[in-house]
Amino acid sequence: QVQLLESGGGSVQTGESLRLSCVASGSVFFMNSMGWYRQAPGQQRELVAIWRRDTSPRYAESVRGRFTVSRGSAQYSVYLQMNSLTPEDTAVYYCTLDDAGHASWGRGTQVTVSP
């Protein structure tokens, strides 16, 4: 079973930056992708950015050019560098890992951006 642990959330002001980290532990058979979704209050969970094996990362249009997803130094880890944050980015950010077609999720980390 794979466990995901997110860190790096917090409260910032408009225009500032944050970097989220996610590290997986447990037994991973074959990682197809790893990345981030988010869920704002009253909204559905949505894709933010995903690192994908053998192809380019996928980004939501709302974050393209501001956010960057990258592999971490640990074997199963990923970062999300978030620049030029706005209040619309306020949400709980969830890490996810696709292990041979099975998705695991972290518990989430809160990001709050004030005007």
CORNORMO-V225577 format. One record per backbone hydrogen bond with DSSP energy under -0.5 kcal/mol. CO is the residue of the C=O (numbers start at 1). NH is the residue of the N-H. Records with the same first field share a line. If there is no record, write none. Layout:
CO: NH / NH
This chain:
1: 27
3: 25
4: 6
5: 23
7: 21
10: 112
12: 114
13: 16
15: 84
16: 85
18: 82
20: 80
21: 7
22: 78
23: 5
25: 3
26: 28
27: 29
30: 32 / 100
32: 53
33: 98
34: 51
35: 96
36: 48 / 49
37: 94
38: 46
39: 92
40: 43
46: 38
48: 60
49: 36
50: 58
51: 34
52: 55
58: 50
60: 63 / 64
63: 66 / 67
66: 83
67: 65
68: 81
70: 79
74: 77
75: 77
76: 24
77: 72
78: 22
79: 70
80: 20 / 82
81: 68 / 83
82: 18
85: 15
86: 89
87: 90
91: 93 / 111
92: 39 / 94
93: 109
94: 37
95: 106
96: 35
97: 99 / 104
98: 32 / 33 / 100
99: 102
101: 103
102: 99
104: 97
109: 93
110: 10
111: 91
112: 12 / 114
114: 14
